[in-house]
């Protein structure tokens, strides 16, 4: 991909303050791998809602796919998929009478954004 972190910052700062996490980024050289995806972390939920409002939604369903137009350095316009992470999908209980024991909670990263905590069952 021909998009730099500075280019992404220019594109997404209109929605609010954000940072970027590049999976597999080389800490020593700062190079970003050409994986084709990056995590955009906004400081507040309002920014995410504003971004989604400015996206094209592929399906009329509530869980449709979102796409946002980005101009790349080669002056092409590309539709990039936006997969919001829903905080309510971050934990799953099979018995609602139980309480979540955070001392026995683990983080599992690198999962697709469309996956919910119910899949871990």
N, C-alpha and C positions, 0 to 999 in steps of 0.2 A: 504494500500500500504506500501511497505517496503522501501521507499525512503525518506531520510532526506534532509533538506535544504542544508547541506554540500555536500551531494551526487549530488544534482541537480547543485550546484555551480561548482563542479568538471566537470560535464558533459557539461554544457552550456558555461563555461568561454572560451572555445576554439573559440567561435563566437564573443566574446567581453564582455565588462563589463555589468553586469546585476544584477537586484534585483528580489526578489520574493514576490508576494502578495498571501497569503493563505486566501481565503474567509472563514470567521468564525473563524479565528485564535484567540485563547484565549490570550488576551494581558497580563494577569497576569502571567499565567504559561508558555506562549510561545508555548503551545502545538498546533500542527497542526491537524485539524480534518481529519478523513479518508474519505474525499469526493472524492478523486481520481483525483483532478485537482488543478492546481496552475497557476497563471498568472506570466509569465516570462517577465520582462520589460527590454529591451535592451536600452542602451544609444543612439544608432543611428540605422538608417534604414539599413545600410550596414550589420550590424550584423544579422538582421532578414533575409535579402536576402541570406546571407551565410548559415544560418541555413536551410532555405527552399531548397537551392541547395543540401544540404546533406540529405534531406528527401527522402522517397519513396513516389511517387505520385500515388494514387490509380486510377485516371482517367486521360485520355489524354486531357480532357477539361481544360480550363483555371481555372475553379473553382473546380478542383478536390481536394480530401482530401489528406493531407500531414501526413506522419507518420515518426517518428524518433526512432531509436533503442537506448534503454537505458538499461544498465546493472544494475540490482538491487543488494541489499546487499545479496540476496539469490543466487547470481551468475546466475540468469536467465536473458535472454535477452527479453525485452518487447518492442513492438511497441506502442509508445504513439502518440496520435493525436496532431498535431500542427495546431492551427487555428489562422492564422495571422489576426490582426485587420488592416483593410485598412483605412487610415486616410480620404480618399475621401468619405467613408461611414459614416462619423461622423455627417454630417449635410444634411438636405434635404429641398429643396424649391419646392413648386408646381408651382410657377410662377417665372421664371428666371429673370424677370424684377425687382423683389423685391430684396432688400438687406437683408442679415441676420442681425437681431437686436440682438447683443450679450447680451444686458441688459435684454432680454426676453428669454434667452436661459437657459435650465436646463440640468443637467446630469442625465441620467437614467442608473444605473448600474445593474449588475447581469443578463445581457442578453447574449444569446448564441453568440459566436463569428462569426457565419455564418449569423447573422441577420444584415440587413443594415438599415440605417435611413429611407428608404422608407417604411418600415413596420409600422412606427409610424403614418403614415397618417391617 
